[in-house]
Amino acid sequence: MKKVFIVGCGAYMDAGYGCPGEWRCLKAAALGEGNFAEPAQVMAFVRCECPGRTIVPNIGMAAKVSEVQPDAIYLSKCLAGSKPGCPYVSAADLAELIESGTGIPVVVGTHKYKV
């Protein structure tokens, strides 16, 4: 089973929108639904905090603390598709930043459940 990290939008989660970056992402990973080709084990759920400068080091710390090198990193649906979107960076640019900073493949989006 693949081991994955999920990155969620901290501002979106804090706003109390019934964040799909929490239980819906975890459900999709466990069942292999949405952008998960097969069931995956979520080893860390990392919050991206505005303006996103610390996300790569925070992912590195999550890997160190969990003692797991993930097979992939997923940007949550709230981070990848919320409206309005992030005023600091697009999901595609954030994925590229994370992938180049960690060397781990990044998937944009986690699930297709209704928000």
SULZIDA-V858165 format. One record per residue. SS is DSSP state (A for helix, B for strand, O for the rest). OMEGA is omega as a letter, one per 40 degrees, with the letter a starting at -180 (NA if undefined). Layout:
# SULZIDA-V858165
ss;omega
SS;OMEGA
SS;OMEGA
This chain:
# SULZIDA-V858165
ss;omega
O;i
B;i
B;a
B;i
B;i
B;i
B;i
B;i
B;a
A;a
A;a
A;i
A;a
A;a
O;i
O;a
O;a
O;a
O;i
O;i
O;i
O;a
A;a
A;i
A;a
A;i
A;i
A;i
A;a
A;a
A;a
O;a
O;i
O;a
O;i
O;a
O;a
O;i
O;a
B;i
B;i
B;a
B;i
B;i
B;a
B;i
B;i
B;a
O;a
O;e
O;i
O;a
O;a
O;a
A;a
A;i
A;i
A;i
A;i
A;i
A;i
A;i
A;a
A;a
A;a
A;a
O;a
O;i
O;a
O;i
O;i
B;i
B;a
B;i
B;a
O;i
A;a
A;i
A;a
A;a
A;a
O;i
O;e
O;a
O;i
O;i
O;a
O;a
O;i
O;i
A;i
A;i
A;i
A;i
A;i
A;i
A;a
A;a
A;i
A;a
A;a
A;a
O;a
O;i
O;a
B;i
B;a
B;a
O;a
O;a
O;a
O;i
O;i
O;a
O;NA
